[in-house]
Amino acid sequence: MYKLYYGPGACSMGIHIMLRELNAPFELHRVSLMDGDQRKPEFLHINPRGQIPVLVDAGQPVREGAAIIAYLAAKHPTPLLPMNPPDAAALEWMCWANATLHPAYSRAMWIKRNFANEANYNALMTNAIQALNTLWQEADQVLGTRPYLAGNTPTMGDIMMTVMANWGTAQPVHLGQNVRRVIKDMVARPAYQAALTAEQVEYKAAA
C-alpha cells in the first residue's frame, strides 16, 4: 500500500487524485505546512528537503511531484500519462504545471508572505500576477483548439492545472473561459470530489 504525505489543497492533491483515478490502495498522511510539520525531524527523515508531496512505496520514498506521477504511471498504465509509448504532449503539460505554473504561484505567495508591508509590494505582486496571467492565457489559447491540454482526453496536466487554479493570490488571476471549462470538468470527476472531501478543501476557482 502506498503512503502519500500531503498538504490539504497543495500540489500534492494532484497525486492524491491520481491515486484515486488509478484505484490504487493508499494511506494519507497529512503534513500541515502552516504548523511547520514539514520541518519536524520525523518528516525530514522521509524528505530532507522538507517538501511535499512524498510517496512511500514498500518503504522507499519517492520525492518530487513529477517524479511521483511518472513513477505511478509506469507502475499503473493510465491514459492520464501514457508511458508506453510516452505521450510527448501529456509529459509536456504535466511538466508545465509542475515546473512552470507551480513556481509562478510560489513566487506570488512568497511576495505576499514577505513583502505585504513593504512600499514596493504592489509593484512586485503586479509583476507576479502578470506572469501568472501569461501562463493562464497560454493554456486558454491551447484549450481553444482542443478539449484538453494534451489532446482529446484529460491527462495529469489538466488535473494539476485545476489544483493550482484554486490557490488564489492577493490579486485576481484571470482564468479564461476555456480554462474554466476544463477545470469544471476535472472537479466534477469522482476522484477529484473524493479528494476534496478527504482533504476538506472547498473548490472556488470554477465558481
C-alpha positions as CSV (number, residue, x, y, z in Angstrom):
1,M,0.0,0.0,0.0
2,Y,1.3,3.5,-0.9
3,K,1.6,6.2,1.7
4,L,1.1,9.8,0.5
5,Y,2.4,12.7,2.5
6,Y,0.3,15.6,1.5
7,G,-0.9,19.1,2.5
8,P,-4.6,20.0,2.0
9,G,-5.1,21.6,-1.3
10,A,-1.4,21.8,-2.1
11,C,0.3,20.4,-5.2
12,S,0.2,17.0,-3.5
13,M,-3.6,16.9,-4.2
14,G,-2.7,16.1,-7.9
15,I,-1.0,12.9,-6.7
16,H,-3.9,12.2,-4.3
17,I,-6.4,12.5,-7.2
18,M,-4.2,10.3,-9.5
19,L,-4.1,7.5,-6.8
20,R,-7.9,7.6,-6.7
21,E,-8.1,7.6,-10.5
22,L,-5.9,4.5,-10.6
23,N,-7.9,2.8,-7.9
24,A,-4.5,2.2,-6.2
25,P,-4.5,1.4,-2.4
26,F,-3.0,4.2,-0.4
27,E,-2.9,5.9,3.0
28,L,-3.0,9.6,3.5
29,H,-0.6,11.2,6.0
30,R,-1.3,14.9,6.5
31,V,1.6,17.4,6.7
32,S,0.4,20.8,8.0
33,L,2.6,23.4,6.3
34,M,1.0,26.1,8.4
35,D,2.0,24.3,11.6
36,G,5.5,23.6,10.3
37,D,5.1,19.8,10.1
38,Q,7.5,19.8,7.1
39,R,10.3,20.9,9.4
40,K,9.8,18.3,12.0
41,P,12.5,15.6,12.3
42,E,10.1,12.7,11.6
43,F,9.2,14.3,8.2
44,L,12.7,15.4,7.4
45,H,13.8,11.8,7.8
46,I,11.4,11.0,4.9
47,N,12.3,14.1,2.8
48,P,15.3,16.2,3.9
49,R,14.1,18.9,1.6
50,G,11.1,19.5,3.8
51,Q,8.7,19.4,0.9
52,I,5.5,17.6,-0.1
53,P,4.4,15.5,-1.8
54,V,6.2,12.4,-0.9
55,L,5.0,8.9,-1.9
56,V,6.3,5.9,0.0
57,D,6.2,2.6,-1.7
58,A,7.3,-0.5,0.2
59,G,9.4,1.7,2.5
60,Q,11.0,3.6,-0.4
61,P,10.2,7.3,-0.6
62,V,9.6,8.9,-4.0
63,R,10.0,12.7,-3.9
64,E,9.2,15.5,-6.4
65,G,5.7,15.7,-7.9
66,A,6.6,15.0,-11.5
67,A,8.8,12.0,-10.5
68,I,5.9,10.6,-8.4
69,I,3.4,11.0,-11.3
70,A,5.8,9.3,-13.7
71,Y,6.5,6.5,-11.2
72,L,2.8,5.8,-10.7
73,A,2.1,5.9,-14.5
74,A,4.9,3.4,-15.1
75,K,3.5,1.0,-12.5
76,H,-0.1,1.6,-13.4
77,P,-0.6,2.2,-17.1
78,T,-3.1,5.1,-17.5
79,P,-4.3,7.5,-20.2
80,L,-3.6,10.2,-17.6
81,L,0.1,9.9,-18.5
82,P,0.7,7.3,-21.3
83,M,4.3,5.9,-20.9
84,N,4.5,3.0,-23.4
85,P,4.9,4.7,-25.8
86,P,5.3,8.0,-24.0
87,D,2.9,10.8,-24.9
88,A,5.1,13.9,-25.5
89,A,2.2,16.3,-25.1
90,A,1.0,14.7,-21.9
91,L,4.5,14.8,-20.5
92,E,5.0,18.4,-21.6
93,W,1.8,19.7,-19.9
94,M,2.4,17.7,-16.8
95,C,5.8,19.4,-16.5
96,W,4.4,22.8,-17.4
97,A,2.1,22.5,-14.4
98,N,4.7,21.2,-12.1
99,A,7.8,23.2,-13.2
100,T,6.4,26.4,-14.7
101,L,2.9,27.2,-13.3
102,H,3.7,26.0,-9.8
103,P,6.8,28.2,-9.4
104,A,4.9,31.2,-10.7
105,Y,2.3,30.7,-8.0
106,S,5.1,30.1,-5.4
107,R,6.6,33.5,-6.3
108,A,3.3,35.3,-5.8
109,M,2.8,33.5,-2.4
110,W,6.3,34.3,-1.3
111,I,5.8,38.0,-2.1
112,K,2.6,38.0,-0.2
113,R,4.3,36.5,2.9
114,N,7.4,38.6,2.8
115,F,6.6,41.9,1.3
116,A,3.0,42.6,2.4
117,N,4.1,45.7,4.4
118,E,6.7,47.0,2.0
119,A,6.3,50.0,-0.1
120,N,7.1,48.1,-3.3
121,Y,4.6,45.3,-2.6
122,N,2.1,46.3,-5.2
123,A,4.7,46.5,-8.0
124,L,6.2,43.1,-7.1
125,M,2.8,41.5,-6.8
126,T,1.6,43.0,-10.1
127,N,4.6,41.6,-11.9
128,A,3.9,38.2,-10.3
129,I,0.3,38.2,-11.3
130,Q,1.1,39.3,-14.9
131,A,3.4,36.3,-15.2
132,L,0.7,34.0,-13.9
133,N,-1.9,35.5,-16.3
134,T,0.5,35.0,-19.2
135,L,0.7,31.3,-18.4
136,W,-3.1,31.0,-18.0
137,Q,-3.6,32.8,-21.3
138,E,-1.3,30.2,-23.0
139,A,-3.4,27.4,-21.5
140,D,-6.6,29.1,-22.5
141,Q,-5.4,29.5,-26.1
142,V,-4.4,25.9,-26.3
143,L,-7.7,24.8,-24.9
144,G,-9.5,26.8,-27.5
145,T,-8.1,24.4,-30.1
146,R,-8.7,21.1,-28.4
147,P,-10.7,19.6,-25.5
148,Y,-7.8,19.2,-23.1
149,L,-4.2,20.4,-22.7
150,A,-2.7,17.3,-24.4
151,G,-5.4,16.5,-26.8
152,N,-8.8,14.7,-26.8
153,T,-8.6,13.1,-23.4
154,P,-7.7,14.5,-19.9
155,T,-4.2,14.0,-18.6
156,M,-2.3,14.9,-15.4
157,G,-1.6,18.3,-16.7
158,D,-5.3,19.1,-16.6
159,I,-5.7,17.8,-13.1
160,M,-2.6,19.6,-11.8
161,M,-3.7,22.8,-13.5
162,T,-7.0,22.5,-11.8
163,V,-5.5,22.1,-8.4
164,M,-3.4,25.2,-8.8
165,A,-6.2,27.3,-10.2
166,N,-7.8,27.1,-6.7
167,W,-4.8,28.6,-4.9
168,G,-5.7,32.2,-5.5
169,T,-3.4,35.2,-4.6
170,A,-3.6,38.6,-3.1
171,Q,-4.8,39.9,-6.5
172,P,-7.1,38.3,-9.0
173,V,-5.8,35.9,-11.6
174,H,-7.7,35.8,-14.9
175,L,-8.9,32.3,-15.9
176,G,-10.2,32.3,-19.5
177,Q,-13.4,30.5,-20.5
178,N,-11.6,27.5,-22.0
179,V,-9.6,27.0,-18.8
180,R,-12.8,27.3,-16.7
181,R,-14.5,24.7,-18.9
182,V,-11.7,22.2,-18.2
183,I,-11.4,22.9,-14.5
184,K,-15.2,22.4,-14.1
185,D,-14.8,19.1,-15.9
186,M,-11.9,18.0,-13.8
187,V,-13.6,19.0,-10.5
188,A,-16.7,17.0,-11.4
189,R,-14.7,13.8,-11.7
190,P,-15.5,11.4,-8.8
191,A,-11.8,11.0,-7.9
192,Y,-11.4,14.8,-7.6
193,Q,-14.6,15.1,-5.5
194,A,-13.4,12.3,-3.2
195,A,-10.0,14.1,-2.8
196,L,-11.6,17.4,-2.0
197,T,-13.8,15.7,0.7
198,A,-10.9,13.8,2.2
199,E,-8.7,16.9,2.4
200,Q,-11.6,19.1,3.5
201,V,-10.9,21.6,0.7
202,E,-13.5,23.8,-0.9
203,Y,-13.1,24.4,-4.6
204,K,-13.8,28.0,-5.6
205,A,-11.9,28.7,-8.8
206,A,-14.6,27.3,-11.1
207,A,-17.4,29.4,-9.4
